[in-house]
């Protein structure tokens, strides 16, 4: 017997028929003798409708009232899920964030969970009754509803799993796991059986939008194994090989590279002919930062004659024009040339095996060179190497790297 | 400066545009210097949708979960109303039933308000901030949401008005007041300026479905004047002559008759040739009552020879067949004849002036007789006389009575 938290996202509870199918899965886990808690999102489309209502009244609105409005979607699904379970003879009751309670901070609209008081949740969790929690929300110490931001129900689920000391948190979604790369680009992409928290965080920040990053951070901090699996298959978490996001100690053999990720929503900003004076980088990036633009992958060239330098960096594509405007206003850059290129892609290879294996970067650069793909900028962390290339080569680069690191083959 | 509670029903907040118009009215009262609280229903159609969701999962469902689901509609409107007021520069915040709190009993789905703790509501009501309450709901002592049944937002509004010692409770709806009779039948029908609680209760139970009866009872008990007015006119309660439902002491001159009401959803049941033994009425009505059928207007004829009697009574049309079945199973009535007539109408005249005026009943009977309308059954209370007639004569009877009691003319 295990203690499980099952989370169903918006597409998994999109209508009454889908809620019934989700309840079937909960019932199956319950009949296996597990202790079960459920976290639900709003029915797909409901939250967007509620957000539209708020915005149509006032684009700049009181986030506390916004939270009161948009949190209602999960409340509805939680009640309906409890009814669907009761119909199946499974004792169940719904809990809203304020009832459990889920204590949140006052940053309405993107609140963070502060705590789930253990004595209270212990008193409310009964092994013979399924606890159904409305996701995405909690209550502040001022007794007002706060929501956790988009994808927040993942975080609700992991936080509940931590508070209940659950054995596993199963996230039912519309894909059946995390893949070595996007299967639409590389048909040979394989589902990853187990992946470490660190790798998942890198992949998520690179565009693999399966789990909310905060939920992964919380799972890592509390050492909760999270399984990603599809609600559209006739299987349940206890017998289904989704992708388990877990502590790397639980992964017997780490492949050197777990996956290849890519994003096409960034832009390259190059500044040429910068007077090479002390502190020049700080002078350039201070106003960029003040404009709330997040900078990634910075490279500074040392000039040949030592008088001028050039700097290249990457910003989100939507901020590229703003960055250009900010830079053009700098006295320091009056004589410099500023170039913005939105026609770029960032390709990354991620793997914790990289820490103990040499030659990963070399293989990446050689693979791309063999295909005639030019590398513009390089950035690396302990478990990730990213390169910026021309956008047209995205698919070729991803396919070549996927094959080069043997991701096409199942692990031995 | 007055303290006002304004309540907006479902059609008055049916969409964002209607919510904006309702907010305009609240703003106008606020700018006049009044202290204002607002109670809102769910946007028209929302509650039906939520009820359908619950029923489609299970026609027989846990009323506690049903309440958690259906109460969300008012929560949304309350938040949106607060946003619309804030946009107009009017400080406002929404409160849900559990936040204020509105304490309710555990009869989920048709709960009754037990109390609104005065010290808590006092602490939350600020004269410079509009308190926007989600109607139709409260919280039980078990910390679960309960709803008050259909039309319950009227009761929420009156209860809040009582807790705040408000000067008036304005109920904005889709009609502009209470009429002397249905204007679709009698074009000369006039809006009543003031009507007593007792008369309103009689009219409501006779089919004038403007206010929930419980809200009128609560207003009477707490001596809260309730004004019924239309949200579709460009006027507000402080300058608009709707209908004021109030203590009869506040009504200078009571007309003898305030209104003529009618219903066509009843059926007449006649039992002929009943053996006239002691306790016969009790033997007949005990099984009717056990079948949850509500009986009205009972008449027993004394037989000429003293051996047999006959009884006639009125039941809701939907229960008529059930009543017939129940009666046919009685040994006592083996030799009796049971007749059910669904082709009837109940016509009533209502007025507290009746208490001090003779001849009201006589005028009613004479007016109907003059038109050749036969009276089947008569029933009377202190302020109401009802007669049962053939359905075909409904309009003629209502028009004739409306004229006979001078309701066509404005009061002197």
Interface residues (C-beta under 8 A of the other chain):
Chain A: X16 X19 X20 X50 X53 X54 X56 X57 X58 X61 X62 X64 X65 X66 X68 X69 X72 X73 X75 X76 X78 X79 X80 X82 X83 X84 X86 X87 X93 X94 X96 X98 X99 X143 X144
Chain B: X16 X19 X20 X50 X53 X54 X56 X57 X58 X61 X62 X64 X65 X66 X68 X69 X72 X73 X75 X76 X78 X79 X80 X82 X83 X84 X86 X87 X93 X94 X96 X98 X99 X143 X144
